[in-house]
Structure formats: structure tokens, C-alpha cells
Amino acid sequence: MQLTSFTFLFAFLPVSLLFLLLLRKRLPGQNAALLILSVLFCAASGQLGIEFCVGLVYAFARLLARNKSPKARKMVFTLGVLFCVGLLCYFKYTNFLLGALSLPTVSLLPAPLGVSFLTFLLISYLADVYRGEIPAERRFDRFLLYAFFFPKAAQGPLRRYGEFSAQLDTRTVTADGLNAGVTRLIFGLGKKALLSSAAGAIAQEAFSLPSSALSPVYAWTGAVSYALQIYFDFSGYTDLALGLALLFGFTLPENFSHPYMADSVTDFWRRWHMSLSSWFRDYVYIPLGGSRCSKGRLVWNLFAVWSLTGLWHGANWTFVCWGLWFFVLLSLEKLVWGQALAKLPGILRHVYAMLAVFIGWIFFRSPSLPYAFSFLRALFVPGMGAPDALSWLALCIRQYGVQLALCLLLSTNLGTSVWAALGKTKAGRAGRLLFLLVVLGLSVLSMAGSGMQAFIYAQF
């Protein structure tokens, strides 16, 4: 079961809201109901199977709380982190490493959905307890709800335990929160069902071509379409997660801030998947020394962060190269051309940033490194290519032109500005309501007509 399925939207979610309505004056009862609902949702989504591992991390944190010796605490923390890393490596990297060593692969247990996100939640919890930033949770049911809270279980955003646990005892459901939650929920559905699916259909055709058939028309159209697909897919999920959380009185961190308006690679990563970027900053980059160190150490710190970021996304050399591509660019921006870049006209900075990001997405989307390099070559070097490239592009525009235009528009802050302006007048608020109803209706029709592909980041 996923957040865009009919079972979830028209059965699971209404029942969940009914339970919360019946228990609206009793937060402990709400928390118990949410835990049961979250476990049921995760079981239906293939996310259970590692409850023992969650319990073991809970036990590591309790040991940290009981030990006063710095040496013993460091040993317990190290063991806990190694256990979490080992868990992730078992599910995602065992056969990748065996293949890299030219050894035969082995049969493994199926990886629970969202195991990468869960592992990072557990590591951040242990680190915060070890640093003394939060106390170790005494009640296992509260910690289990943190691990499996269904709006964020599969793809985040990554919420720290101290921020989540505070809301277990203090949250309230307000009319404004319900209004904002429903709005975000509908926006998320529209982004996934109407925009991401349209851009994804074009990207799929381009990236399905053999390398010998690629040409600049196919390559550029495919690269731009995939960039739009992954943004509206992932930001659509984030809208769904944040909207659902608001319906239950919780707030989750924002994950995106118009990343395709960035004017540098550094700026892009301040705007894209912000909860993951802040996780790597707080739990890897800063502990390694951050930027307050020698230039050589700074380069090493960036290399470590971006190698891990690439591997976190998947056990494939394409993801490793994706991470290393951004390591090189971020290192150069910090140490070589950052000041010169800042002096360029805004449009040139933006073109540079988008070109860098699009090249990165080609590595991310390609099935193999040879194909990725062939795709990159096709961006700039006219080859034999398929003879009907322009006809194909014209057909894509006829079929998906409206959706693509909306994708480009909503990639800027113009959409949010117009939406805020409409909320200032009675007629504007009526227009917003009508727009939401239209988006909801079209999204449901699209889901009924063609089904719904899984979210891209669900595989991570």
C-alpha cells in the first residue's frame, strides 16, 4: 500500500481520521491508535521485518543512558552505529560488494521498503542520545511510533527524535492545520499523478533508447524531463507526508525550496532534499571537521560525505559517480571558482547550476556507467541517432505540453506567490478551492485510468 493508492486514500485514511476524531481529547489514546495504524500500514507496504532491529537500537540507547563512563558510552555508541550500518549494508550492498570483488552473489532476505531512511533515523537517535542532546526514550511504544509513523515511513522527511517526541505530548489539531494539511495532500497527489507521471513518460522513452539511437534532441528532452519527473515525484511525496502529518497534528520538516532556482551547486543542495543534506551535515560532515580545517582536510570531508551520499541512494556505480560528480563541483566552488562564480550575471550562474544538476541526474537515472557516458555524449555531439527525433518531440509536446509548462512554472516561486496572493481576497479563496477540487478530480481520474507508479525514492 502506498500513499497514492485508492486503498489508502479512500479506506485507510478515513478510518485513521475517524479513530483520531474519537480520541481527539486523549493524546495517549491517539498515540496508541497511530502506532497500531502505522504498523498496519507498514505491514501492508512491505516495511516490517526489522522490528527486532528497532528494539535493539532502543536497547543501545538505554545502555547509553545508564552508563556514565565515557569509554563505555563510546563503545556502546560505536557498536550501535556499526549495527545500523551493518543492517543497511546487508540489505543493500552485500551483492554489490561481492560483484565488485568478482565473487558469486548470495540469496538475501528482501529489503524492507524505506530501509535507508529508517537506518538514518536510528543513527541520528543514537547520536543525539550519546551527545546528551536528548534523553533516551524509556517507552518502547513511543520509539516504535517514531520509527514507523506512516506519513514519513517510506521516504521521510528525516525528523530528529527530539523534535518528534515533543509533539507526542503537545500537539493539537486546528482548523488551520486541517486546511493546510488537505491542501498539501491535494498538491502532492497532483504533482505525482499529473505532473511527474507526464514528465516520466517522456523520460522513460528517452532513456529506453539504445545508446546508438540517442541524439541531442532525445538526450536533452530526456534529461530535462527526468529532472522534472524526480522533482515533482519526490516533492509530491513530501507534500503528501507533510499534509498527512498535519491532519494528525504533527509537523514534519520541509524538504524542498524551489531547487531549480539555484544559482550554484552549493545553493542547489541547500534547497534539495534538505532533511537528508542536514543529516549528512550534522552527523558526518561536522564530526569530520566541517569546513573549519585545512584545504586538504576539507576536500577529504567533502569526499567522504558525497561518496556516502551516492552509496546511500543505491548499490550501483552510477550512484557512486553521481555522488562524486557533486563532490568535485562543490570542492571547486569552495576552493577554486566560487568567488568568480558569484560575480557572474544571475542568468549565467543559473545556467551553470542547472547544467551541472542535469548531468548529475543522467548518472542517477542511467542503468549503467557506459550508458550514462553515451547519454552525456549525445547531449553535445550529434551522432547517427533516430531519424524521427523532431517528430517524437512534437508528439511529446502535443501530448504533455500543458503538464510540462506547469512543471516549469511550478519549479519557480511564482506558483507559491500567486497562491498566497489569492488567499487575501474572498474571490481568490473561492478560486483556490475550485482549483483544489479540479486537481483532486483530475488526479483521481488519472490514478483510475493508468494506475500509479511507485515513488522513485521508495527504492532507497
N, C-alpha and C positions, 0 to 999 in steps of 0.2 A: 504494500500500500504506500503510495506517495501522496504528497500534499495536493497534487493536481488531479487525483483520481476522483471519480464520481462517488466511490465508496466513502472516501474521506470527507468530501465536501458536503454530501447530502445524507450521510448516515453517521459517521464517526464524530464529525464536528458538531452537529446539532445535539447529539446525545451528550457530548462533553460539556457543551454550554448549559444544557439542562441540569446536569449534575452540579455545575458551579453555581447556577442560579438557586437551586435548592439549598446549597450550602453557603450562600453569599455572606452570612453573618458569622461564619465559623471558619477562620483561616486554617486551623489544623485539619478540619474535615476536608477543606478544599485541597490542601496539600496531599492528603491521603488519596483522594479521588484522582488528582493529577498524576500521582505515582502509578496507580493502577492503570489509568488510561495510557500513560506513556509506555509502560511495559507492554500493554496490549498492542499499541501502535508499532513499537519496535519489533515485537514478535511477528506481526503481520508484514513488516518491511524487511525482515531478514537481518535485523540488527542485534538480536540477542545471541547468546552463546559465549559471552565473555563476562558474565556477571561475577564469576569467581575472581576474575582479574580485577574488577572494580572493587570487590571486597578485600582483595589483598592490598591494593593501594590504600584503601581506608585503614587497614591494619598497620601499614607502614607509617601513615600519618599519626596514628595513635601512639606508636612506638616513639616517634619523634617528640610527641608531647610529653611522654613520660621520662625521656632521657634528658639529663642535664649536662652530661659530659659532651663537650664539643667534638671530641674524637668519635664517640659513639653515635652522636647525631649525624655527623658527616658520613659515617659508614652506612647508617640506615638510609639516609637520603640517597647516597650513591647506589645502593642496592635497589632502592625503589625506582630510580630513574633508569637503571640498567634493565630492570624488569619491564618497564614500559617500552623502552627502545627495543628490547628483545621481542616483545609481543608484536610490535609493528614490523620488525624485520622478518619474523616468522611468516606472517600473513602476506607481506608484500614483496620481500626481497630474497627469500630463500632460493627460489628457482632462478631469479635474475643473477644472483651471485654464482650459483652453480654453473649457469650457462656461460658467464664471463670467464669462469675457470675451465671451460670445456669439459665439465663433469655432467653426468646424466641428471636430469631433473627428477624430483620426487613428488609423490602424491601428498597434498596438504589438505587440512581442513578448510572449508570455504571461508573466505574472509568476511566478517560481519560488515554490513554496509556502514560507511562512515567511520571505519576503524581509525583512520588517520586523525580525524577531528577528535575522537574520544581519547586517543593516546595523548594528544597535546593538552586536552583538558586535565587529564590525570597528572601529567608532568607539571603543569602550572600550579595545580593544587599542592603537590608535594613541595615545590619550590617556595611557595608563599608560606606554607607552614614552617618549613626549615628556616626561612629568613625571619620568622616571627611576625610577619605582616598580618596573618590571620591565625586564630586558634584552630587546632584540629577539631573537626566535627565529631561530636560524641554520638549522634544519632545516625545510624546507617541508612535509614529510610530517606532522610534529607539529602544525604550524599548521593544515594541512588537516583533520586529525582533530578539532581544536578546533572548526573551522567546521561540520563535517558530522557530528559524533558523534550517532548516530541516536536515542538516547533523548530528546535535547533539541532536535533539529534543527528541528522544525516550530513548537513553541510554547514553547521554553525549558524550565526557568528560565534566566535570563541569568546565566551563570557567567563571572567575570573570567578572563582568560587565565593570570594568575599562579597562581590557585588551581587551575585545571585542569591546567596543565603540571606542577605539583609532583606530582600524582597519577600522571602517566605513568611516573614512575620509582620511586615508593614504595608504591603501593597493594598491598593484599593482600586476597584473598577468604577470609573466615572463615565458620564455621558460623552465627554470629550475624548476619553480614551477609547470608548467603543466606536465612536465616529472615525477616529484616526485609524483604529485597527481594521475596520471594514474597508476603509479607503485604501490602505496599504495592501490588504488582501486582494482587492479587485485589481489594483495596479499590478501586483505580482502575477495574477492569472493572465492579465492582458499581455504583459511582457513575455511570458513564456508561451502562451497559446497563439498569440497573433504576431508578435514581432520576432522573437527568437526562432520560432519554427519557420517563418518565411526566409529569414537570412540563412538559417541552417540548411534549407532545401537547396539553395544556390551553392553554399559552401560544399555540401555533400557531393554535388555533381562535379564541381571543380576538382576536389581532392580525390575523387574516384577515377579521374583520368589517368592513364598510364603516363609516365614521365615523357615519353616520346610524343605524346599528343598535346602537351602543355604549350601555351603561347602567352605573351604578355596579357592579352585580353582575359583569358581564363585565369591566369595566375593573380592578376590584380583584383579581378572581381571576386575570386575565391578568398583571397587574403582579407579584403575589406569585409566581405560577408561573414567570414568566420569571426573576425574581431567584433562585429555587431552581434553575432549569434551568442558568443560566450559572455559578452557583457549583459545582454538582456536575459539570457538564461540564468546567470548567477545573481544578478541584481534582482531578477524576478523572484528567485527563491528567497533572497534576503527580505524582499518586501513581504512575501508570504510569512516568513518566520517572524518578522517584527510585528506584522499585523495580527497574527495569531496570538503572539505573546501579549500584546496589548488587550486583546479580548479577555485574557485571564488575569490582567492586572500587572503583568511583568513588562519590563523594558529590556531590550537587548541592544548591543552597540551597533551603530551604523557600519556598513562595510564598504560603501562607495560614496564618492563625492565628485561626480562627473569626471571620471579619469581620462576621458578622451578630450578634455580641455587642457590637459597638462602641457607645459612648455619645456619639459625636460624629462629624462627618465627618472631622476630623483623625485620630481613633482608627481609623476605618474604613480610611483609606489607610495606616495603619501595619500593617494586617492583610491587606489585599487586594493581590494581585499584587506581593508585597514586592520581588521582584528587579527589576521594572520601576520601582517607586517609588524604590528605592535608586539605580537607574541615573540617573534624572532628577535626583535629589538630588545625586549626585556629579559628574555631567558637564554639568549645565545650571544647577540652582538655586544651588549653592555657587559655581561660577565666576562667576555673575552678581552675587554678593554675599550670597546667602542671606538670613538674617533680621537679620544684624548691619549694618543700614543704616537709612536714614530710612524713614518710613512710606510715602512716595511710591514710593521705590525698591523696598520690599518688595512693594507691590501690583504694580509692574511685573514683578518677578521671578516672582511667582505667575502673573500673566497669561501671561508667556512660557512657563512650564512647562506650564500647563494648556491653552493653545492648541496647543502641540506635542503634548501627550498626546492630545488629541482628534483631531488630524490623523493622528497615528501609527496610530490604530485604523482609520481608513478615510477615503477621499475622498468625504465626504458631509457636508452641512451639519448633519445630525443628530449626527454625532460631534463637530463643532466646538461645537455648543450643549451637548452632554454635557460637554465639557471646560470650557467657560465657566461652566456651572452650578456645577461644583465649585470653579472659581476664585472665584466670588462667595462661596460658602459658606465656603471656607477663609479668604478675606480677612476676612469678617465675624467668623469665630471668632477670628482672631488679633488683630483691631483693635477690634471693637465688643462682641460679646456672649459672648466666650469665658469670661471670669471669671464672668459671671452664669450661664452655662450650667453651669459646674462646681458651682454651689451648688444646682442643682435636684435633686430626688429622682432616683435612678438610673433608675427606670422612665420618667420623662418625658424624660430625656436619650436613652434608648434609642429611644423612640417617635420623637423628633425625628430622630435619626440614620437610622432605617430609612425614615421618610417621605422624607427627602432622597435617600437612596440609591435607593429605588423610583422616584422621579420621574426621577432620572438614568437608570435602566435603561429607562424608557419612551422617552426620546430615543434611547438606544443601540439599541433594538430596532425602532423605527418606520422605515418605508421613506422617510418624508419629514417635513419640519417641520410642514406643515399637519395631517398625520395625528397626529403627536405631540401637538400642541396640542389636537386633538379628543379624543384619548385622555385627556389630562390633565383636560380639562373634564368628561369623563364620570365621572371619579373623584368629583367633588364636586357636579355639577349633574345631577339626574335629567332625562333627555330622553325622547324617544319610545322609543328602544331596541327590542330584540327582545322580543316578548311572552313568550318561553319561557325567560327568563334563569334563574329559580329552578329550573326543571326541568332545564336544562342543568347547573347547579351540582350538583344532586342526582345526576345521572348521572356527573359527574366524580368525585364523592366515592365512589360505588359502584365505579367502575372503578379509581380510583387512590388511594383513601383511605389504604390501608396505606403505599404509597410516599410519599405526601405527609406522613403522620405521621412516617415515618422521616426524611424530608428535614428537617422542623422539629426533630426530636430531634437529628440529627447536625449541625445547624447550631450547636448549643451544644457545650460541652466535656463534656457528660455522657457521650457515647459514648466518648471517649478515657479518661475516668476509669473507666468500667466495664471497658473493655478492659484497662487497666493492673491493676485490681483482680483480674480473672480470671487474670492471669498469675502471681499469687502463690501459687496452690494447684494441686495436681495435677489435681483435678477441673475447676478453672477453665481450665487449659491444654487439657484434653481438650475442654471446651466451645468454646474458641476454635478449635480445629482443626475441629470439626464445623461451626461457623459458617462458616469459610472454605470448606469443601467445599460447603456449601449455596449460598453466594454464588457460587462458581465455577460450579457446576452450573446455577443459575438464569440466570447471565449468559450462559453458552454457549447455553442454550436460547433466551433472548431474542434473541441475535445470530443464531441459526439461523432463528428464526421470522419476524423482521421486518427483518433486516439491521441495519446500524449507520450512523447519520448521521455525517457528518464532524464533528469537534470545531469548536465555534464559533470559537475563536481561531485555527484553522488558516488562516482567510481573511486574517489580519493578518500 
